[in-house]
């Protein structure tokens, strides 16, 4: 009887990778900043902040600010 080595299945990525600006946006929102405060601090329009947050919600499959805050903590942001 021969033993065939098995290749371990890689663990699924816990979250799709966020772009650096998405991470920064998530960090601000999780810290309790408004879209306007986040936009002003990052030098962006509120429209751009909203677009980043929509992408984050899609990538992480989350819907609420509380879930975003939890994700930021989990991701170490």
N, C-alpha and C positions, 0 to 999 in steps of 0.2 A: 504494500500500500504506500503510495507516494503522497506527500503533502504538498499541495499547491498553495504557494503564498498568496494571500489576498491583499489587494490594495485597499487601504482604508478609504472610505468615502469622505471627502472633505466636508467639514461642517458648513452649513449654509451661512452666507454672510448675514450677520444680524440686521444690517441696514445697508441699503445702497449707499455708495459713497456720495457725500455732499460736497459740492464745490466750496472752496474757501469762503466766498462771499455768502453762500447759503449758510455755512456754519456760523459766520459772524452775525448774520441776520437772526438766526435761531437763538444765538447766545443773547442778543439784545432783547428779543421778545420774551424769552424765558426769564430774563432778569426783571421783567415787568414794564419794559418800555413800550410806548405806543408806536404805531406805524410811523407817525410824524417824527417822534423823537429818534427812532431808529434811522429814518431817512436822513434827518438832519445830521446825525452823528457820522453816518457813513458817506455823506455827500451824494445822496441819491434822491430821486423823487419817491413819493409815497407809492406811485404806480409800480416802480421797480421793486420796492420792498414787498408789495403785494404779490408781484410775479414770483419773487424768490420764495415767498411763503407758500404759494400755490404749488410750486415745484417740490418744496420740502414735504408738504402734505401728501403729494402723490408718491414721492419716493419712499416715504416712511409709512404710508397708508394710515395716516392719522387725520383727525378732523377738528379737534378742539385745541385751544391754547393750553389747557391743562396737559393734554397729550404731548404737545410740543415741548412743554417744560419738562415733562418726564423723559422725553427722548433726549433733550439736551443734557440732562443729568446722566442718563445712561451712556451717552456718547462722550461724557467728560468735558462738555463745553461749558 
